[in-house]
Amino acid sequence: MFTFLESPLNVLHLSSKVLVAGLIVLLAGIYGAYLYQGNMPIALLVAMHAMTILGPTLLKIGYVMRLLAQYQTRRTLAIH
């Protein structure tokens, strides 16, 4: 696992997947927590509200991963 994260390109690809997952989680949470008009169990409603917190968290983590991967790639290219 750690050897996978040593490559900036691997981290860049992973960050894209984390960003997409964060967006999907956020949009699903917003729809379920605020836009859906039907009845749902309280546990599911709580999960939807939690998704509105977890989605932006994943977006931030993915964005920082992307910035770090781009910085490392530029630094590697500047050395060579």
C-alpha positions as CSV (number, residue, x, y, z in Angstrom):
1,M,0.0,0.0,0.0
2,F,2.7,2.5,0.9
3,T,4.7,1.7,-2.3
4,F,1.5,2.6,-4.2
5,L,1.4,6.1,-2.6
6,E,5.1,6.7,-3.3
7,S,4.3,7.4,-7.0
8,P,2.9,10.9,-7.6
9,L,0.9,9.7,-10.6
10,N,-0.8,7.0,-8.5
11,V,-1.7,9.6,-5.9
12,L,-3.0,11.8,-8.7
13,H,-5.3,9.1,-10.1
14,L,-6.4,8.2,-6.6
15,S,-7.2,11.8,-5.8
16,S,-9.5,12.0,-8.8
17,K,-11.4,9.0,-7.6
18,V,-11.7,10.4,-4.1
19,L,-13.0,13.7,-5.6
20,V,-15.6,12.0,-7.6
21,A,-16.6,9.8,-4.6
22,G,-16.9,12.9,-2.4
23,L,-19.1,14.7,-4.9
24,I,-21.4,11.7,-5.3
25,V,-21.7,11.3,-1.5
26,L,-22.4,15.0,-1.1
27,L,-25.1,15.1,-3.8
28,A,-26.7,11.9,-2.5
29,G,-26.7,13.3,1.0
30,I,-28.2,16.6,0.0
31,Y,-30.9,14.8,-2.0
32,G,-31.8,12.4,0.7
33,A,-31.6,14.9,3.6
34,Y,-33.2,17.9,2.1
35,L,-34.9,17.2,-1.3
36,Y,-36.6,13.8,-0.9
37,Q,-40.2,14.2,0.2
38,G,-41.0,10.6,1.0
39,N,-40.9,8.9,4.4
40,M,-37.6,7.2,5.4
41,P,-36.4,5.5,8.7
42,I,-34.7,7.9,11.1
43,A,-31.4,5.9,10.8
44,L,-31.4,6.5,7.1
45,L,-32.2,10.2,7.6
46,V,-29.3,10.5,10.0
47,A,-27.0,8.7,7.5
48,M,-28.1,11.2,4.8
49,H,-27.3,14.1,7.0
50,A,-23.9,12.5,7.8
51,M,-23.2,12.2,4.1
52,T,-23.5,16.0,3.8
53,I,-20.5,16.2,6.1
54,L,-18.6,13.2,4.8
55,G,-18.9,14.4,1.1
56,P,-17.1,17.7,1.6
57,T,-14.5,16.0,3.8
58,L,-13.7,13.6,0.9
59,L,-13.6,16.5,-1.5
60,K,-11.1,18.3,0.7
61,I,-8.9,15.2,1.2
62,G,-9.0,14.5,-2.6
63,Y,-8.1,18.1,-3.4
64,V,-5.1,18.1,-1.0
65,M,-3.9,14.8,-2.4
66,R,-4.1,16.3,-5.9
67,L,-2.1,19.4,-4.9
68,L,0.5,17.2,-3.2
69,A,0.8,14.9,-6.2
70,Q,1.1,17.9,-8.6
71,Y,3.7,19.5,-6.4
72,Q,5.7,16.3,-6.2
73,T,5.5,15.8,-10.0
74,R,6.7,19.3,-10.7
75,R,9.5,18.9,-8.2
76,T,10.6,15.6,-9.7
77,L,10.6,17.1,-13.2
78,A,12.6,20.1,-12.1
79,I,15.3,17.9,-10.6
80,H,15.7,15.9,-13.8
